[in-house]
């Protein structure tokens, strides 16, 4: 599907905008009717202004389409692990972590934990330690570690602040990329990349009043619409036990 994206309301705004530019140009032309070269002076800036909305959308659409070629899940190497650190989720404060058994009255969450097949999972703490969830007998126990036990980490490629991980890659374009890395060697074993494009300014003028939703790639209405394997499960496999 084409990455071109202007709504009917956006087209209506362009028509009104174009009419205004044309009216101003005609008015100035009449005011300068005794000036022989008036249209040579007025036509170029008027044409540039008329082309701006279309040029903006064409730029966004083309670059979105190009960026989508590198989107999706890429697996470079798979490994079997006992567990991993997911640093691409919430970062916990040590003093606010609930310790001890988890999911005591929630068999669904316990079943989901078991279904994934890993012995443990970890999350980052704000002080660099780890929240460690591990199956012990018939319970999942939470403990706190001074540093992660897991060698393999799921991280955001770009995370300038604790709550921001979208990377600007061009006008009205963003990229979010999670990676599985080997914390000992720095090797990237796989990545999952999502590209977002926002509406051009003619639509942002009114869509912002109701909440703006970007077009996402991969997605059902993007240049890359093929089903993607699960991430990070396509890279990190539960260790088999004999």
Steps between C-alpha positions, in 0.01 A plus 500: 500500500618850420662695781330817369266633767279810481144487631196659328508769769864561420414536131229751591756701699738492203222631271425788740872570543557495123203730441643746754845495337349547155280787621796679657706455183218638281448794736869588493503459122223755465675738736812472288323513163734771373805289582595303189672211678246459782412137420865403472536635852176361647465160330809318640426558872129429441580168329741405779234570763240302304736204471604491866220273635549247218879513529481438875277194459712365214815535714342325800347221291821424309720494809244292691496247218880486496524465879246216493738289295711460814208455741376181661676219685853404398662191656878473465564221749293296745614382842360275770481675836370441850358851504565854387484862608224704339624857522241612242221501759439705812803587712425435866599689812658261750298617799171454315552139389279238665717209611413136556244281321314648202164413342375326819137518392541535126549162328473663157810716552685204650406288198621776265834507684536123468390493137797711392734229627770715660622443854513871576443851369661825609419870483729796560503705817568872497825440692632249244392189687236251390155382604533122468194275451575130525293184523572322829298182552138601449554875544653793312727685741620860462842596633723802450852476359780757504561422134315289240571128490395471136763523230252584224307825518205640306562875469383803310751617241408862580393596853611854586275510806332243721163543330600584144628258238364636170784616276427784254625396154357781289215747472185337651681163523605293803672168558473267799748215509547224757812288488620179660862552597769288659600714799846339508600556137259771380383276214152572366317170456178642362284807484141610459449834326179701474466810282231761563394782272273781608256695286623803302437843647177559304348206688687553826319835525166329566594142599689633800166615643375140516825312559747408228572138410802418284528247220724220624735269315487203522123514501193400297498835317869547441750410227616211722193296591636146525453326837798539730645233731469563877774704661718428694377138498625457144853572627504371856392138544438329837789273592410133466542283808563129472 
